[in-house]
């Protein structure tokens, strides 16, 4: 969003349409190279014993011993992805009366919220963080989206979006570690990656299309209840988590 705001100031609409739209893709390509180099320097968490396990990285090993964890990650992602995309990506089309400055500022604040919400989970436990996410998301999604339908002030829109993103932060600040902690090293990448990819593609990637489709049919508010239903699923899945603050498979 920040790149878009800067480009809007530096380029004309004709320049943006002709070649300026390629600039974010170039930046993305460069950051991908940086990410690859960082990944190459990370210390491997698995041991030689876990890597030599005959079921390491196999679907058979994943579903034979970790089916419940796989389904749990599916549930978390199915609930977390729609509300995340709703209040980040979809908001850019939903808030037709405001500018991209609102979303740029909101996303910056959202980024800053991640460390304190992650620290909160260290104090109250992962399970409580996820329960708060599911419960608050289920209760607040419809009121917030309904209020945003009628908002005219950019400041009011910003406040409502920050409220929503604060709720989402209960999930996004710890989602990676919560999911990783559910699998031992030999199937961790497969278990988290496959469950996340499937649920995110079905429920997250489709969120904007579902919203716009229902809007075109004159039932935009039905999308609000769809997201709420997914939050209820996230709450129910969170209820199944262990009560301990952490349940990491420690690797030494």
C-alpha positions as CSV (number, residue, x, y, z in Angstrom):
1,X,0.0,0.0,0.0
2,X,2.9,2.4,0.8
3,X,4.3,1.7,-2.6
4,X,1.0,2.5,-4.3
5,X,0.7,5.7,-2.4
6,X,4.2,6.8,-3.4
7,X,3.6,5.9,-7.0
8,X,0.3,7.8,-7.1
9,X,2.3,10.9,-6.0
10,X,5.2,10.5,-8.5
11,X,3.4,9.2,-11.6
12,X,0.4,10.2,-13.7
13,X,-2.5,7.8,-14.2
14,X,-1.3,7.2,-17.7
15,X,2.2,6.3,-16.6
16,X,0.8,4.0,-13.9
17,X,-1.3,2.1,-16.4
18,X,1.5,2.0,-19.0
19,X,4.4,0.8,-16.9
20,X,4.2,2.0,-13.3
21,X,2.1,-1.0,-12.2
22,X,5.2,-3.2,-12.8
23,X,7.2,-1.5,-10.1
24,X,5.7,-3.4,-7.2
25,X,6.4,-6.7,-8.9
26,X,10.0,-5.7,-9.4
27,X,10.2,-4.8,-5.7
28,X,8.6,-8.2,-4.8
29,X,11.1,-10.0,-7.0
30,X,14.0,-8.3,-5.3
31,X,12.7,-9.0,-1.8
32,X,12.2,-12.7,-2.8
33,X,15.9,-13.0,-3.5
34,X,16.7,-11.4,-0.1
35,X,14.2,-13.9,1.5
36,X,15.9,-16.8,-0.2
37,X,19.3,-15.7,1.1
38,X,18.0,-15.3,4.7
39,X,16.4,-18.8,4.5
40,X,19.7,-20.3,3.4
41,X,21.3,-18.9,6.6
42,X,18.7,-20.1,9.0
43,X,19.7,-22.9,11.4
44,X,17.8,-26.2,10.7
45,X,15.5,-27.2,13.5
46,X,15.3,-30.9,12.7
47,X,17.9,-33.4,13.8
48,X,19.6,-36.1,11.8
49,X,17.4,-38.7,13.6
50,X,14.2,-36.9,12.6
51,X,15.3,-36.4,9.0
52,X,16.2,-40.1,8.7
53,X,12.8,-41.2,10.0
54,X,11.1,-43.2,7.2
55,X,7.9,-41.3,7.6
56,X,9.7,-37.9,7.6
57,X,7.9,-35.5,5.1
58,X,5.5,-38.1,3.9
59,X,1.7,-37.9,3.7
60,X,1.4,-41.4,5.2
61,X,3.4,-40.3,8.3
62,X,1.4,-37.1,8.5
63,X,-2.1,-38.6,8.4
64,X,-1.2,-41.7,10.4
65,X,0.0,-39.9,13.5
66,X,-1.0,-36.3,13.2
67,X,-4.4,-36.2,11.6
68,X,-6.0,-34.2,14.5
69,X,-3.3,-31.6,14.3
70,X,-3.7,-31.3,10.5
71,X,-7.5,-30.8,10.9
72,X,-6.8,-28.2,13.7
73,X,-4.5,-26.2,11.4
74,X,-7.2,-26.4,8.7
75,X,-9.7,-25.0,11.1
76,X,-7.5,-22.2,12.3
77,X,-6.7,-21.1,8.7
78,X,-10.2,-21.5,7.5
79,X,-11.3,-19.0,10.2
80,X,-8.3,-16.7,10.2
81,X,-7.8,-16.2,6.5
82,X,-11.2,-14.8,5.6
83,X,-11.2,-12.2,8.3
84,X,-7.6,-11.3,7.5
85,X,-8.3,-10.7,3.8
86,X,-11.6,-9.0,4.6
87,X,-9.9,-6.2,6.6
88,X,-6.8,-5.9,4.5
89,X,-7.3,-6.7,0.8
90,X,-11.1,-6.4,0.5
91,X,-11.2,-3.1,2.5
92,X,-9.4,-1.4,-0.5
93,X,-12.5,-2.0,-2.6
94,X,-15.0,-1.8,0.2
95,X,-14.0,1.7,1.4
96,X,-14.9,3.5,-1.9
97,X,-15.4,6.8,-0.1
98,X,-11.9,6.9,1.4
99,X,-8.4,6.9,0.0
100,X,-5.5,4.5,0.1
101,X,-4.0,6.6,2.8
102,X,-6.5,5.2,5.3
103,X,-5.4,1.6,4.5
104,X,-1.7,2.5,4.4
105,X,-1.9,4.0,7.9
106,X,-4.1,1.1,9.2
107,X,-1.7,-1.5,7.9
108,X,1.2,0.2,9.4
109,X,-0.5,0.3,12.8
110,X,-1.5,-3.4,12.3
111,X,2.2,-4.3,11.7
112,X,3.1,-2.6,14.9
113,X,0.5,-4.5,16.8
114,X,2.0,-7.9,16.2
115,X,4.8,-7.8,18.8
116,X,2.6,-6.7,21.8
117,X,-0.1,-9.2,20.9
118,X,2.6,-11.9,20.6
119,X,3.9,-10.9,24.0
120,X,0.4,-11.1,25.4
121,X,0.2,-14.8,24.3
122,X,3.4,-15.5,26.3
123,X,1.5,-14.3,29.4
124,X,-2.0,-15.7,28.9
125,X,-1.2,-18.7,26.7
126,X,-1.7,-19.5,23.0
127,X,-5.1,-21.1,23.7
128,X,-6.5,-18.0,25.3
129,X,-5.2,-15.8,22.5
130,X,-6.9,-17.9,19.9
131,X,-10.1,-18.1,22.0
132,X,-10.2,-14.3,22.2
133,X,-9.7,-14.1,18.5
134,X,-12.5,-16.5,17.7
135,X,-15.0,-15.0,20.2
136,X,-14.3,-11.3,19.5
137,X,-14.2,-11.9,15.8
138,X,-17.6,-13.7,15.9
139,X,-19.1,-10.9,17.9
140,X,-17.6,-7.9,16.2
141,X,-17.4,-8.7,12.5
142,X,-21.0,-7.9,11.6
143,X,-21.2,-4.7,13.6
144,X,-17.9,-3.4,12.3
145,X,-18.6,-4.2,8.6
146,X,-22.1,-2.8,9.0
147,X,-20.8,0.4,10.5
148,X,-18.2,0.7,7.7
149,X,-21.0,0.6,5.1
150,X,-22.3,3.9,6.3
151,X,-19.0,5.6,7.4
152,X,-18.2,9.0,5.7
153,X,-15.2,10.1,7.8
154,X,-11.8,8.7,7.0
155,X,-10.9,9.0,10.7
156,X,-14.0,6.9,11.7
157,X,-13.1,4.4,9.0
158,X,-9.6,4.2,10.3
159,X,-10.7,3.6,13.9
160,X,-13.1,0.8,12.8
161,X,-10.5,-1.0,10.8
162,X,-7.9,-0.7,13.6
163,X,-10.5,-2.3,15.9
164,X,-11.0,-5.2,13.5
165,X,-7.2,-5.6,12.9
166,X,-6.6,-5.6,16.7
167,X,-8.9,-8.6,16.9
168,X,-7.2,-10.2,13.9
169,X,-3.8,-9.7,15.7
170,X,-4.7,-12.2,18.4
171,X,-4.4,-14.7,15.6
172,X,-1.8,-13.4,13.2
173,X,0.8,-12.5,15.8
174,X,1.1,-16.2,16.8
175,X,-0.5,-18.2,14.0
176,X,2.8,-19.4,12.6
177,X,4.1,-20.7,16.0
178,X,0.8,-22.2,17.1
179,X,0.6,-24.3,13.9
180,X,4.3,-25.2,14.0
181,X,4.1,-26.3,17.6
182,X,1.5,-28.9,16.7
183,X,3.8,-31.1,14.6
184,X,7.2,-32.8,15.3
185,X,10.1,-31.7,13.1
186,X,9.9,-34.6,10.6
187,X,6.4,-33.6,9.3
188,X,6.3,-30.0,10.5
189,X,6.8,-28.3,7.1
190,X,4.4,-30.7,5.4
191,X,1.8,-30.5,8.1
192,X,1.7,-26.8,8.4
193,X,2.3,-26.0,4.7
194,X,-0.3,-28.4,3.3
195,X,-3.1,-27.5,5.8
196,X,-2.4,-23.8,5.5
197,X,-2.2,-23.9,1.7
198,X,-5.5,-25.8,1.3
199,X,-7.5,-23.8,3.8
200,X,-6.1,-20.4,2.7
201,X,-6.8,-21.2,-1.0
202,X,-10.3,-22.3,-0.4
203,X,-11.4,-19.8,2.3
204,X,-8.9,-17.0,2.2
205,X,-8.1,-16.5,-1.4
206,X,-11.8,-16.7,-2.3
207,X,-13.0,-14.2,0.4
208,X,-12.9,-11.2,-1.9
209,X,-14.7,-13.0,-4.7
210,X,-17.4,-14.3,-2.3
211,X,-17.9,-10.7,-1.0
212,X,-18.1,-9.1,-4.5
213,X,-20.3,-12.0,-5.7
214,X,-22.8,-11.6,-2.9
215,X,-22.7,-7.8,-3.4
216,X,-23.5,-8.1,-7.1
217,X,-26.5,-10.2,-6.1
218,X,-27.7,-7.6,-3.6
219,X,-26.8,-9.6,-0.5
220,X,-23.6,-8.0,0.7
221,X,-24.5,-8.4,4.4
222,X,-24.6,-12.2,3.8
223,X,-20.8,-12.0,3.5
224,X,-20.6,-10.5,7.0
225,X,-22.3,-13.6,8.4
226,X,-20.1,-15.9,6.3
227,X,-17.0,-14.4,7.9
228,X,-18.7,-14.7,11.3
229,X,-19.5,-18.3,10.8
230,X,-15.8,-19.0,10.0
231,X,-14.8,-17.2,13.2
232,X,-17.1,-19.5,15.1
233,X,-15.3,-22.4,13.6
234,X,-11.9,-20.9,14.7
235,X,-13.3,-20.5,18.2
236,X,-14.4,-24.2,18.4
237,X,-11.1,-25.4,17.0
238,X,-9.3,-23.2,19.6
239,X,-11.3,-24.8,22.4
240,X,-9.6,-28.1,21.6
241,X,-6.1,-26.7,22.2
242,X,-4.1,-27.8,25.3
243,X,-4.5,-25.5,28.2
244,X,-0.7,-25.1,28.6
245,X,0.8,-21.8,27.5
246,X,3.1,-23.7,25.1
247,X,3.1,-27.2,23.8
248,X,6.2,-27.0,21.6
249,X,7.9,-30.2,20.6
250,X,11.3,-29.2,22.0
251,X,14.3,-30.1,19.8
252,X,17.7,-30.3,21.4
